[in-house]
């Protein structure tokens, strides 16, 4: 973790953020996206975040290299859900196991403290013991499992949902 800094995401990070996300699209079931993204196709996602408010994007970097990101984004589009956010974190595969996810989530929840956020939610494709442990470490509790809701890599996957009161 030495030398890792956490900061707001910048538009110049978009190629690296897309590269990291595409790894999970291509290699894992943790996202149910099936097609790789071009950088410009990820721009609307990037533009959904701000430097203040409920919807944040934080980036971890070391020596100028992006190691991963964590974000809080809109859970659902209906107005009654506005005080709930969905959170997620994605790390460069070479940066796994270094505690960077914890650093990102620590910073993200510090940023969200005092914002109009009542609940944080996270959906985790199973099995994913590292992500489950991360969310539990940050006070998320299990609320249920949707069974076989995603089809990727020629099989069905379960998604376990977690919540945290803010």
Secondary structure, 3 states (H helix, E strand, C coil): CCCEEEEECCHHHHHHHHHHHHHHHHHCCCCCCCCCCCHHHHHHHHHCCCCCCCCEEEEEEECCEEEEEEEEEECCCCHHHCCEEEEEEEECHHHCCCCHHHHHHHHHHHHHCCCCCCEEEEEEEECCHHHHHHHHHCCCEEEEEEEEEEEECCEEEEEEEEEEEC
